[in-house]
Amino acid sequence: MSIYDPATYDFTTAIPPMMGRVRTALLNHLEEQLSPLDLKAADYVVLAILANGGSVTASSVCSFLSHDPGAMTRKIDALEKRGLVRRVRSAEDRRAIQLELTPEGKKLYPKALAIGVGVANDFLRGFTKAEARQLEGLLKRMLENADAATAVTAEGD
């Protein structure tokens, strides 16, 4: 079942372009709020992934953020230089390099998290908790559809 028809598609009110606008506004607001901590939105996401997932590879962080590997390497280098993350060899596979928060990163993360939660709440102002949970579910379904569409495209290559 198709939701949109090319003959009546309104780019100003359709969900995909509005999601892009929301994402841009969210990232801009998050960066503005994180500036006292000298963090960018992508820095915050890296810290959050490491705080919640322990030690992970740079490539998994890169995939989550949909970042270019070169840009991610520079991002990790900068966070490492600031003493917020460190690279360590995996105990399971000595070839693999894991990322983890340093004590300084663990100290900074709760401050960044409070800002991130505040920004999320700013964008959900006027929503009920039930509406926010419903939106989470709908977005999760869209991500599942995106994964399925990507898999079909990859199979056709």
ZALUM-128420 format. One record per residue: x, y, z of N, C-alpha, C in turn; residue in one letter. Coordinates in pm, whole numbers, plus 50000, padded with zeros to 5 digits. Layout:
! ZALUM-128420
pt n_u = X&n_v = Y&n_w = Z&ca_u = X&ca_v = Y&ca_w = Z&c_u = X&c_v = Y&c_w = Z&residu = A
...
//
This chain:
! ZALUM-128420
pt n_u = 50084&n_v = 49882&n_w = 50000&ca_u = 50000&ca_v = 50000&ca_w = 50000&c_u = 50089&c_v = 50125&c_w = 50000&residu = M
pt n_u = 50065&n_v = 50211&n_w = 49906&ca_u = 50140&ca_v = 50336&ca_w = 49898&c_u = 50069&c_v = 50444&c_w = 49978&residu = S
pt n_u = 50147&n_v = 50522&n_w = 50049&ca_u = 50093&ca_v = 50633&ca_w = 50127&c_u = 50084&c_v = 50759&c_w = 50041&residu = I
pt n_u = 50185&n_v = 50779&n_w = 49958&ca_u = 50192&ca_v = 50901&ca_w = 49877&c_u = 50172&c_v = 50870&c_w = 49730&residu = Y
pt n_u = 50127&n_v = 50973&n_w = 49658&ca_u = 50107&ca_v = 50967&ca_w = 49513&c_u = 50186&c_v = 51083&c_w = 49454&residu = D
pt n_u = 50266&n_v = 51059&n_w = 49351&ca_u = 50345&ca_v = 51169&ca_w = 49293&c_u = 50260&c_v = 51289&c_w = 49250&residu = P
pt n_u = 50137&n_v = 51264&n_w = 49210&ca_u = 50052&ca_v = 51373&ca_w = 49162&c_u = 50009&c_v = 51467&c_w = 49274&residu = A
pt n_u = 50006&n_v = 51416&n_w = 49397&ca_u = 49958&ca_v = 51499&ca_w = 49508&c_u = 50063&c_v = 51517&c_w = 49618&residu = T
pt n_u = 50184&n_v = 51471&n_w = 49594&ca_u = 50289&ca_v = 51476&ca_w = 49696&c_u = 50325&c_v = 51620&c_w = 49727&residu = Y
pt n_u = 50315&n_v = 51658&n_w = 49853&ca_u = 50350&ca_v = 51793&ca_w = 49899&c_u = 50479&c_v = 51784&c_w = 49980&residu = D
pt n_u = 50587&n_v = 51829&n_w = 49921&ca_u = 50719&ca_v = 51819&ca_w = 49983&c_u = 50726&c_v = 51895&c_w = 50115&residu = F
pt n_u = 50641&n_v = 51995&n_w = 50134&ca_u = 50647&ca_v = 52075&ca_w = 50257&c_u = 50580&c_v = 52006&c_w = 50376&residu = T
pt n_u = 50490&n_v = 51911&n_w = 50350&ca_u = 50420&ca_v = 51845&ca_w = 50460&c_u = 50439&c_v = 51694&c_w = 50463&residu = T
pt n_u = 50509&n_v = 51638&n_w = 50366&ca_u = 50531&ca_v = 51493&ca_w = 50364&c_u = 50627&c_v = 51454&c_w = 50477&residu = A
pt n_u = 50609&n_v = 51335&n_w = 50528&ca_u = 50685&ca_v = 51288&ca_w = 50644&c_u = 50836&c_v = 51287&c_w = 50619&residu = I
pt n_u = 50888&n_v = 51228&n_w = 50510&ca_u = 51034&ca_v = 51224&ca_w = 50496&c_u = 51103&c_v = 51361&c_w = 50500&residu = P
pt n_u = 51056&n_v = 51461&n_w = 50425&ca_u = 51124&ca_v = 51591&ca_w = 50437&c_u = 51105&c_v = 51656&c_w = 50574&residu = P
pt n_u = 50989&n_v = 51635&n_w = 50636&ca_u = 50970&ca_v = 51692&ca_w = 50770&c_u = 51064&c_v = 51625&c_w = 50870&residu = M
pt n_u = 51088&n_v = 51495&n_w = 50854&ca_u = 51184&ca_v = 51427&ca_w = 50943&c_u = 51323&c_v = 51488&c_w = 50927&residu = M
pt n_u = 51360&n_v = 51519&n_w = 50805&ca_u = 51489&ca_v = 51583&ca_w = 50780&c_u = 51497&c_v = 51719&c_w = 50847&residu = G
pt n_u = 51389&n_v = 51795&n_w = 50840&ca_u = 51387&ca_v = 51928&ca_w = 50903&c_u = 51394&c_v = 51915&c_w = 51055&residu = R
pt n_u = 51320&n_v = 51818&n_w = 51111&ca_u = 51324&ca_v = 51797&ca_w = 51256&c_u = 51466&c_v = 51756&c_w = 51298&residu = V
pt n_u = 51528&n_v = 51667&n_w = 51222&ca_u = 51664&ca_v = 51622&ca_w = 51254&c_u = 51761&c_v = 51739&c_w = 51255&residu = R
pt n_u = 51753&n_v = 51823&n_w = 51152&ca_u = 51842&ca_v = 51939&ca_w = 51144&c_u = 51819&c_v = 52033&c_w = 51262&residu = T
pt n_u = 51693&n_v = 52062&n_w = 51292&ca_u = 51662&ca_v = 52151&ca_w = 51404&c_u = 51709&c_v = 52091&c_w = 51536&residu = A
pt n_u = 51689&n_v = 51962&n_w = 51553&ca_u = 51730&ca_v = 51893&ca_w = 51675&c_u = 51882&c_v = 51901&c_w = 51693&residu = L
pt n_u = 51956&n_v = 51870&n_w = 51586&ca_u = 52102&ca_v = 51874&ca_w = 51594&c_u = 52152&c_v = 52016&c_w = 51621&residu = L
pt n_u = 52092&n_v = 52115&n_w = 51556&ca_u = 52133&ca_v = 52254&ca_w = 51579&c_u = 52109&c_v = 52295&c_w = 51724&residu = N
pt n_u = 51991&n_v = 52261&n_w = 51777&ca_u = 51959&ca_v = 52296&ca_w = 51915&c_u = 52050&c_v = 52221&c_w = 52013&residu = H
pt n_u = 52075&n_v = 52094&n_w = 51984&ca_u = 52163&ca_v = 52014&ca_w = 52070&c_u = 52303&c_v = 52073&c_w = 52071&residu = L
pt n_u = 52355&n_v = 52110&n_w = 51955&ca_u = 52490&ca_v = 52168&ca_w = 51949&c_u = 52497&c_v = 52300&c_w = 52025&residu = E
pt n_u = 52392&n_v = 52379&n_w = 52012&ca_u = 52388&ca_v = 52507&ca_w = 52085&c_u = 52392&c_v = 52482&c_w = 52236&residu = E
pt n_u = 52314&n_v = 52385&n_w = 52281&ca_u = 52308&ca_v = 52356&ca_w = 52425&c_u = 52436&c_v = 52289&c_w = 52477&residu = Q
pt n_u = 52501&n_v = 52210&n_w = 52391&ca_u = 52624&ca_v = 52141&ca_w = 52431&c_u = 52747&c_v = 52231&c_w = 52428&residu = L
pt n_u = 52736&n_v = 52348&n_w = 52367&ca_u = 52854&ca_v = 52433&ca_w = 52347&c_u = 52927&c_v = 52468&c_w = 52477&residu = S
pt n_u = 52859&n_v = 52487&n_w = 52592&ca_u = 52937&ca_v = 52513&ca_w = 52714&c_u = 53029&c_v = 52397&c_w = 52754&residu = P
pt n_u = 52996&n_v = 52276&n_w = 52708&ca_u = 53081&ca_v = 52159&ca_w = 52736&c_u = 53184&c_v = 52137&c_w = 52626&residu = L
pt n_u = 53183&n_v = 52226&n_w = 52525&ca_u = 53273&ca_v = 52214&ca_w = 52410&c_u = 53253&c_v = 52080&c_w = 52338&residu = D
pt n_u = 53125&n_v = 52040&n_w = 52323&ca_u = 53090&ca_v = 51917&ca_w = 52252&c_u = 53001&c_v = 51949&c_w = 52133&residu = L
pt n_u = 53014&n_v = 51869&n_w = 52030&ca_u = 52924&ca_v = 51871&ca_w = 51915&c_u = 52823&c_v = 51759&c_w = 51935&residu = K
pt n_u = 52717&n_v = 51761&n_w = 51855&ca_u = 52614&ca_v = 51657&ca_w = 51866&c_u = 52674&c_v = 51519&c_w = 51844&residu = A
pt n_u = 52760&n_v = 51504&n_w = 51745&ca_u = 52821&ca_v = 51373&ca_w = 51717&c_u = 52910&c_v = 51329&c_w = 51833&residu = A
pt n_u = 52978&n_v = 51423&n_w = 51900&ca_u = 53058&ca_v = 51389&ca_w = 52018&c_u = 52968&c_v = 51329&c_w = 52125&residu = D
pt n_u = 52855&n_v = 51395&n_w = 52147&ca_u = 52759&ca_v = 51349&ca_w = 52248&c_u = 52711&c_v = 51208&c_w = 52216&residu = Y
pt n_u = 52679&n_v = 51183&n_w = 52090&ca_u = 52630&ca_v = 51050&ca_w = 52053&c_u = 52739&c_v = 50944&c_w = 52075&residu = V
pt n_u = 52862&n_v = 50975&n_w = 52041&ca_u = 52972&ca_v = 50881&ca_w = 52065&c_u = 52984&c_v = 50852&c_w = 52215&residu = V
pt n_u = 52982&n_v = 50957&n_w = 52297&ca_u = 52990&ca_v = 50937&ca_w = 52442&c_u = 52873&c_v = 50854&c_w = 52492&residu = L
pt n_u = 52753&n_v = 50880&n_w = 52440&ca_u = 52634&ca_v = 50807&ca_w = 52483&c_u = 52644&c_v = 50659&c_w = 52445&residu = A
pt n_u = 52690&n_v = 50631&n_w = 52325&ca_u = 52704&ca_v = 50491&ca_w = 52282&c_u = 52803&c_v = 50419&c_w = 52373&residu = I
pt n_u = 52914&n_v = 50484&n_w = 52402&ca_u = 53015&ca_v = 50421&ca_w = 52487&c_u = 52967&c_v = 50409&c_w = 52632&residu = L
pt n_u = 52894&n_v = 50509&n_w = 52680&ca_u = 52843&ca_v = 50504&ca_w = 52817&c_u = 52740&c_v = 50393&c_w = 52834&residu = A
pt n_u = 52664&n_v = 50366&n_w = 52729&ca_u = 52556&ca_v = 50268&ca_w = 52737&c_u = 52596&c_v = 50130&c_w = 52687&residu = N
pt n_u = 52701&n_v = 50124&n_w = 52606&ca_u = 52737&ca_v = 49995&ca_w = 52547&c_u = 52873&c_v = 49946&c_w = 52588&residu = G
pt n_u = 52938&n_v = 50018&n_w = 52677&ca_u = 53072&ca_v = 49976&ca_w = 52716&c_u = 53170&c_v = 50002&c_w = 52604&residu = G
pt n_u = 53253&n_v = 49906&n_w = 52577&ca_u = 53355&ca_v = 49924&ca_w = 52475&c_u = 53303&c_v = 49869&c_w = 52343&residu = S
pt n_u = 53309&n_v = 49950&n_w = 52239&ca_u = 53261&ca_v = 49913&ca_w = 52106&c_u = 53364&c_v = 49955&c_w = 52003&residu = V
pt n_u = 53350&n_v = 49905&n_w = 51882&ca_u = 53444&ca_v = 49941&ca_w = 51776&c_u = 53406&c_v = 50075&c_w = 51714&residu = T
pt n_u = 53504&n_v = 50140&n_w = 51656&ca_u = 53478&ca_v = 50266&ca_w = 51585&c_u = 53384&c_v = 50242&c_w = 51468&residu = A
pt n_u = 53396&n_v = 50127&n_w = 51402&ca_u = 53309&ca_v = 50101&ca_w = 51287&c_u = 53164&c_v = 50087&c_w = 51329&residu = S
pt n_u = 53136&n_v = 50031&n_w = 51447&ca_u = 52997&ca_v = 50021&ca_w = 51491&c_u = 52941&c_v = 50159&c_w = 51525&residu = S
pt n_u = 53023&n_v = 50246&n_w = 51583&ca_u = 52981&ca_v = 50383&ca_w = 51610&c_u = 52957&c_v = 50455&c_w = 51478&residu = V
pt n_u = 53046&n_v = 50434&n_w = 51383&ca_u = 53035&ca_v = 50494&ca_w = 51250&c_u = 52905&c_v = 50452&c_w = 51182&residu = C
pt n_u = 52871&n_v = 50324&n_w = 51190&ca_u = 52748&ca_v = 50274&ca_w = 51131&c_u = 52626&c_v = 50336&c_w = 51197&residu = S
pt n_u = 52628&n_v = 50344&n_w = 51329&ca_u = 52514&ca_v = 50400&ca_w = 51403&c_u = 52490&c_v = 50545&c_w = 51362&residu = F
pt n_u = 52598&n_v = 50621&n_w = 51347&ca_u = 52587&ca_v = 50763&ca_w = 51312&c_u = 52575&c_v = 50787&c_w = 51162&residu = L
pt n_u = 52595&n_v = 50683&n_w = 51081&ca_u = 52598&ca_v = 50698&ca_w = 50935&c_u = 52704&c_v = 50800&c_w = 50894&residu = S
pt n_u = 52818&n_v = 50793&n_w = 50958&ca_u = 52929&ca_v = 50884&ca_w = 50929&c_u = 53027&c_v = 50818&c_w = 50832&residu = H
pt n_u = 53096&n_v = 50902&n_w = 50759&ca_u = 53206&ca_v = 50858&ca_w = 50675&c_u = 53317&c_v = 50807&c_w = 50768&residu = D
pt n_u = 53380&n_v = 50692&n_w = 50735&ca_u = 53486&ca_v = 50639&ca_w = 50823&c_u = 53599&c_v = 50737&c_w = 50849&residu = P
pt n_u = 53638&n_v = 50814&n_w = 50750&ca_u = 53745&ca_v = 50912&ca_w = 50770&c_u = 53704&c_v = 51020&c_w = 50869&residu = G
pt n_u = 53580&n_v = 51069&n_w = 50855&ca_u = 53529&ca_v = 51170&ca_w = 50948&c_u = 53520&c_v = 51113&c_w = 51089&residu = A
pt n_u = 53480&n_v = 50986&n_w = 51099&ca_u = 53470&ca_v = 50923&ca_w = 51231&c_u = 53607&c_v = 50908&c_w = 51294&residu = M
pt n_u = 53707&n_v = 50874&n_w = 51215&ca_u = 53844&ca_v = 50863&ca_w = 51268&c_u = 53888&c_v = 50997&c_w = 51324&residu = T
pt n_u = 53862&n_v = 51105&n_w = 51251&ca_u = 53899&ca_v = 51238&ca_w = 51299&c_u = 53822&c_v = 51273&c_w = 51428&residu = R
pt n_u = 53694&n_v = 51235&n_w = 51434&ca_u = 53612&ca_v = 51261&ca_w = 51552&c_u = 53670&c_v = 51186&c_w = 51673&residu = K
pt n_u = 53702&n_v = 51058&n_w = 51654&ca_u = 53758&ca_v = 50977&ca_w = 51762&c_u = 53895&c_v = 51033&c_w = 51804&residu = I
pt n_u = 53977&n_v = 51073&n_w = 51705&ca_u = 54107&ca_v = 51134&ca_w = 51736&c_u = 54089&c_v = 51256&c_w = 51826&residu = D
pt n_u = 53992&n_v = 51341&n_w = 51791&ca_u = 53969&ca_v = 51464&ca_w = 51869&c_u = 53921&c_v = 51431&c_w = 52010&residu = A
pt n_u = 53831&n_v = 51334&n_w = 52023&ca_u = 53782&ca_v = 51296&ca_w = 52155&c_u = 53893&c_v = 51231&c_w = 52238&residu = L
pt n_u = 53980&n_v = 51156&n_w = 52170&ca_u = 54093&ca_v = 51094&ca_w = 52238&c_u = 54192&c_v = 51201&c_w = 52284&residu = E
pt n_u = 54217&n_v = 51299&n_w = 52199&ca_u = 54309&ca_v = 51408&ca_w = 52233&c_u = 54259&c_v = 51486&c_w = 52354&residu = K
pt n_u = 54125&n_v = 51498&n_w = 52365&ca_u = 54066&ca_v = 51569&ca_w = 52479&c_u = 54063&c_v = 51482&c_w = 52605&residu = R
pt n_u = 54102&n_v = 51355&n_w = 52590&ca_u = 54104&ca_v = 51266&ca_w = 52705&c_u = 53968&c_v = 51210&c_w = 52743&residu = G
pt n_u = 53872&n_v = 51210&n_w = 52648&ca_u = 53737&ca_v = 51162&ca_w = 52678&c_u = 53717&c_v = 51016&c_w = 52640&residu = L
pt n_u = 53788&n_v = 50969&n_w = 52538&ca_u = 53780&ca_v = 50829&ca_w = 52496&c_u = 53922&c_v = 50776&c_w = 52476&residu = V
pt n_u = 53932&n_v = 50645&n_w = 52475&ca_u = 54061&ca_v = 50583&ca_w = 52444&c_u = 54036&c_v = 50461&c_w = 52357&residu = R
pt n_u = 54139&n_v = 50429&n_w = 52280&ca_u = 54137&ca_v = 50309&ca_w = 52197&c_u = 54212&c_v = 50199&c_w = 52273&residu = R
pt n_u = 54152&n_v = 50081&n_w = 52277&ca_u = 54217&ca_v = 49967&ca_w = 52342&c_u = 54201&c_v = 49844&c_w = 52254&residu = V
pt n_u = 54299&n_v = 49756&n_w = 52260&ca_u = 54290&ca_v = 49630&ca_w = 52184&c_u = 54186&c_v = 49540&c_w = 52247&residu = R
pt n_u = 54108&n_v = 49476&n_w = 52162&ca_u = 54007&ca_v = 49381&ca_w = 52208&c_u = 54074&c_v = 49260&c_w = 52272&residu = S
pt n_u = 54021&n_v = 49215&n_w = 52384&ca_u = 54074&ca_v = 49095&ca_w = 52449&c_u = 54043&c_v = 48970&c_w = 52366&residu = A
pt n_u = 53928&n_v = 48972&n_w = 52294&ca_u = 53888&ca_v = 48857&ca_w = 52214&c_u = 53962&c_v = 48848&c_w = 52081&residu = E
pt n_u = 53987&n_v = 48964&n_w = 52022&ca_u = 54052&ca_v = 48968&ca_w = 51890&c_u = 54155&c_v = 49080&c_w = 51893&residu = D
pt n_u = 54280&n_v = 49045&n_w = 51906&ca_u = 54387&ca_v = 49145&ca_w = 51920&c_u = 54396&c_v = 49239&c_w = 51801&residu = R
pt n_u = 54339&n_v = 49199&n_w = 51687&ca_u = 54341&ca_v = 49288&ca_w = 51569&c_u = 54239&c_v = 49401&c_w = 51583&residu = R
pt n_u = 54135&n_v = 49377&n_w = 51661&ca_u = 54026&ca_v = 49475&ca_w = 51673&c_u = 54060&c_v = 49581&c_w = 51778&residu = A
pt n_u = 54023&n_v = 49703&n_w = 51746&ca_u = 54042&ca_v = 49815&ca_w = 51838&c_u = 53904&c_v = 49855&c_w = 51891&residu = I
pt n_u = 53893&n_v = 49859&n_w = 52022&ca_u = 53769&ca_v = 49899&ca_w = 52087&c_u = 53784&c_v = 50043&c_w = 52137&residu = Q
pt n_u = 53671&n_v = 50110&n_w = 52151&ca_u = 53669&ca_v = 50243&ca_w = 52210&c_u = 53603&c_v = 50234&c_w = 52346&residu = L
pt n_u = 53652&n_v = 50310&n_w = 52440&ca_u = 53587&ca_v = 50316&ca_w = 52570&c_u = 53604&c_v = 50455&c_w = 52629&residu = E
pt n_u = 53514&n_v = 50490&n_w = 52720&ca_u = 53524&ca_v = 50618&ca_w = 52788&c_u = 53640&c_v = 50616&c_w = 52887&residu = L
pt n_u = 53708&n_v = 50727&n_w = 52897&ca_u = 53810&ca_v = 50745&ca_w = 53000&c_u = 53738&c_v = 50792&c_w = 53128&residu = T
pt n_u = 53808&n_v = 50798&n_w = 53239&ca_u = 53745&ca_v = 50856&ca_w = 53360&c_u = 53692&c_v = 50997&c_w = 53334&residu = P
pt n_u = 53766&n_v = 51076&n_w = 53256&ca_u = 53720&ca_v = 51212&ca_w = 53224&c_u = 53592&c_v = 51208&c_w = 53139&residu = E
pt n_u = 53586&n_v = 51114&n_w = 53044&ca_u = 53465&ca_v = 51098&ca_w = 52963&c_u = 53347&c_v = 51054&c_w = 53047&residu = G
pt n_u = 53372&n_v = 50964&n_w = 53143&ca_u = 53265&ca_v = 50918&ca_w = 53233&c_u = 53217&c_v = 51032&c_w = 53322&residu = K
pt n_u = 53307&n_v = 51123&n_w = 53355&ca_u = 53270&ca_v = 51238&ca_w = 53439&c_u = 53187&c_v = 51340&c_w = 53359&residu = K
pt n_u = 53223&n_v = 51360&n_w = 53232&ca_u = 53153&ca_v = 51458&ca_w = 53149&c_u = 53018&c_v = 51407&c_w = 53099&residu = L
pt n_u = 53007&n_v = 51277&n_w = 53076&ca_u = 52886&ca_v = 51224&ca_w = 53013&c_u = 52756&c_v = 51258&c_w = 53086&residu = Y
pt n_u = 52746&n_v = 51249&n_w = 53219&ca_u = 52618&ca_v = 51283&ca_w = 53283&c_u = 52573&c_v = 51427&c_w = 53256&residu = P
pt n_u = 52668&n_v = 51519&n_w = 53245&ca_u = 52633&ca_v = 51658&ca_w = 53212&c_u = 52579&c_v = 51666&c_w = 53070&residu = K
pt n_u = 52644&n_v = 51596&n_w = 52978&ca_u = 52598&ca_v = 51594&ca_w = 52838&c_u = 52463&c_v = 51525&c_w = 52828&residu = A
pt n_u = 52444&n_v = 51417&n_w = 52903&ca_u = 52317&ca_v = 51345&ca_w = 52901&c_u = 52203&c_v = 51435&c_w = 52949&residu = L
pt n_u = 52226&n_v = 51510&n_w = 53055&ca_u = 52122&ca_v = 51601&ca_w = 53105&c_u = 52083&c_v = 51702&c_w = 52997&residu = A
pt n_u = 52181&n_v = 51751&n_w = 52923&ca_u = 52153&ca_v = 51843&ca_w = 52813&c_u = 52076&c_v = 51772&c_w = 52702&residu = I
pt n_u = 52121&n_v = 51652&n_w = 52665&ca_u = 52053&ca_v = 51575&ca_w = 52560&c_u = 51908&c_v = 51545&c_w = 52595&residu = G
pt n_u = 51883&n_v = 51506&n_w = 52719&ca_u = 51747&ca_v = 51478&ca_w = 52763&c_u = 51664&c_v = 51607&c_w = 52761&residu = V
pt n_u = 51724&n_v = 51717&n_w = 52802&ca_u = 51654&ca_v = 51845&ca_w = 52798&c_u = 51614&c_v = 51884&c_w = 52657&residu = G
pt n_u = 51704&n_v = 51864&n_w = 52562&ca_u = 51674&ca_v = 51894&ca_w = 52422&c_u = 51562&c_v = 51803&c_w = 52372&residu = V
pt n_u = 51569&n_v = 51674&n_w = 52404&ca_u = 51462&ca_v = 51582&ca_w = 52363&c_u = 51328&c_v = 51628&c_w = 52419&residu = A
pt n_u = 51328&n_v = 51667&n_w = 52546&ca_u = 51204&ca_v = 51714&ca_w = 52607&c_u = 51155&c_v = 51844&c_w = 52544&residu = N
pt n_u = 51248&n_v = 51932&n_w = 52504&ca_u = 51209&ca_v = 52054&ca_w = 52433&c_u = 51131&c_v = 52019&c_w = 52306&residu = D
pt n_u = 51179&n_v = 51918&n_w = 52234&ca_u = 51117&ca_v = 51881&ca_w = 52107&c_u = 50988&c_v = 51800&c_w = 52126&residu = F
pt n_u = 50968&n_v = 51747&n_w = 52244&ca_u = 50846&ca_v = 51670&ca_w = 52273&c_u = 50748&c_v = 51749&c_w = 52359&residu = L
pt n_u = 50774&n_v = 51877&n_w = 52376&ca_u = 50684&ca_v = 51962&ca_w = 52455&c_u = 50543&c_v = 51952&c_w = 52398&residu = R
pt n_u = 50446&n_v = 51931&n_w = 52486&ca_u = 50307&ca_v = 51920&ca_w = 52444&c_u = 50264&c_v = 51779&c_w = 52410&residu = G
pt n_u = 50358&n_v = 51686&n_w = 52400&ca_u = 50325&ca_v = 51545&ca_w = 52376&c_u = 50296&c_v = 51479&c_w = 52512&residu = F
pt n_u = 50207&n_v = 51382&n_w = 52511&ca_u = 50192&ca_v = 51298&ca_w = 52630&c_u = 50299&c_v = 51190&c_w = 52624&residu = T
pt n_u = 50322&n_v = 51123&n_w = 52737&ca_u = 50417&ca_v = 51012&ca_w = 52736&c_u = 50370&c_v = 50903&c_w = 52640&residu = K
pt n_u = 50240&n_v = 50880&n_w = 52635&ca_u = 50186&ca_v = 50779&ca_w = 52543&c_u = 50213&c_v = 50818&c_w = 52398&residu = A
pt n_u = 50198&n_v = 50945&n_w = 52365&ca_u = 50226&ca_v = 50991&ca_w = 52228&c_u = 50374&c_v = 50975&c_w = 52196&residu = E
pt n_u = 50460&n_v = 51006&n_w = 52292&ca_u = 50604&ca_v = 50991&ca_w = 52269&c_u = 50639&c_v = 50844&c_w = 52246&residu = A
pt n_u = 50581&n_v = 50753&n_w = 52325&ca_u = 50606&ca_v = 50610&ca_w = 52306&c_u = 50553&c_v = 50564&c_w = 52170&residu = R
pt n_u = 50436&n_v = 50617&n_w = 52130&ca_u = 50380&ca_v = 50582&ca_w = 52000&c_u = 50472&c_v = 50629&c_w = 51888&residu = Q
pt n_u = 50524&n_v = 50752&n_w = 51900&ca_u = 50617&ca_v = 50804&ca_w = 51799&c_u = 50743&c_v = 50717&c_w = 51794&residu = L
pt n_u = 50794&n_v = 50676&n_w = 51909&ca_u = 50911&ca_v = 50587&ca_w = 51912&c_u = 50881&c_v = 50459&c_w = 51834&residu = E
pt n_u = 50763&n_v = 50403&n_w = 51856&ca_u = 50725&ca_v = 50280&ca_w = 51786&c_u = 50714&c_v = 50300&c_w = 51636&residu = G
pt n_u = 50656&n_v = 50412&n_w = 51595&ca_u = 50643&ca_v = 50441&ca_w = 51452&c_u = 50779&c_v = 50461&c_w = 51387&residu = L
pt n_u = 50867&n_v = 50533&n_w = 51454&ca_u = 51001&ca_v = 50555&ca_w = 51399&c_u = 51080&c_v = 50425&c_w = 51393&residu = L
pt n_u = 51061&n_v = 50339&n_w = 51493&ca_u = 51127&ca_v = 50208&ca_w = 51490&c_u = 51079&c_v = 50129&c_w = 51369&residu = K
pt n_u = 50950&n_v = 50133&n_w = 51340&ca_u = 50898&ca_v = 50063&ca_w = 51222&c_u = 50958&c_v = 50120&c_w = 51094&residu = R
pt n_u = 50973&n_v = 50253&n_w = 51088&ca_u = 51034&ca_v = 50314&ca_w = 50970&c_u = 51179&c_v = 50268&c_w = 50955&residu = M
pt n_u = 51252&n_v = 50259&n_w = 51065&ca_u = 51390&ca_v = 50211&ca_w = 51058&c_u = 51395&c_v = 50066&c_w = 51012&residu = L
pt n_u = 51302&n_v = 49984&n_w = 51058&ca_u = 51295&ca_v = 49845&ca_w = 51013&c_u = 51265&c_v = 49840&c_w = 50863&residu = E
pt n_u = 51174&n_v = 49926&n_w = 50816&ca_u = 51145&ca_v = 49934&ca_w = 50672&c_u = 51268&c_v = 49978&c_w = 50594&residu = N
pt n_u = 51343&n_v = 50073&n_w = 50651&ca_u = 51465&ca_v = 50121&ca_w = 50585&c_u = 51567&c_v = 50008&c_w = 50575&residu = A
pt n_u = 51582&n_v = 49931&n_w = 50683&ca_u = 51676&ca_v = 49818&ca_w = 50681&c_u = 51634&c_v = 49716&c_w = 50577&residu = D
pt n_u = 51503&n_v = 49688&n_w = 50569&ca_u = 51453&ca_v = 49591&ca_w = 50471&c_u = 51474&c_v = 49642&c_w = 50329&residu = A
pt n_u = 51447&n_v = 49770&n_w = 50306&ca_u = 51464&ca_v = 49827&ca_w = 50172&c_u = 51611&c_v = 49826&c_w = 50132&residu = A
pt n_u = 51699&n_v = 49855&n_w = 50226&ca_u = 51843&ca_v = 49853&ca_w = 50200&c_u = 51889&c_v = 49712&c_w = 50167&residu = T
pt n_u = 51837&n_v = 49613&n_w = 50239&ca_u = 51874&ca_v = 49473&ca_w = 50213&c_u = 51829&c_v = 49430&c_w = 50075&residu = A
pt n_u = 51709&n_v = 49471&n_w = 50034&ca_u = 51658&ca_v = 49435&ca_w = 49901&c_u = 51744&c_v = 49501&c_w = 49794&residu = V
pt n_u = 51781&n_v = 49628&n_w = 49815&ca_u = 51866&ca_v = 49699&ca_w = 49719&c_u = 52002&c_v = 49632&c_w = 49709&residu = T
pt n_u = 52059&n_v = 49593&n_w = 49823&ca_u = 52191&ca_v = 49528&ca_w = 49824&c_u = 52186&c_v = 49393&c_w = 49752&residu = A
pt n_u = 52076&n_v = 49321&n_w = 49766&ca_u = 52063&ca_v = 49192&ca_w = 49698&c_u = 52057&c_v = 49210&c_w = 49547&residu = E
pt n_u = 52001&n_v = 49323&n_w = 49502&ca_u = 51988&ca_v = 49348&ca_w = 49359&c_u = 52116&c_v = 49394&c_w = 49293&residu = G
pt n_u = 52215&n_v = 49431&n_w = 49372&ca_u = 52343&ca_v = 49480&ca_w = 49315&c_u = 52427&c_v = 49369&c_w = 49260&residu = D
//
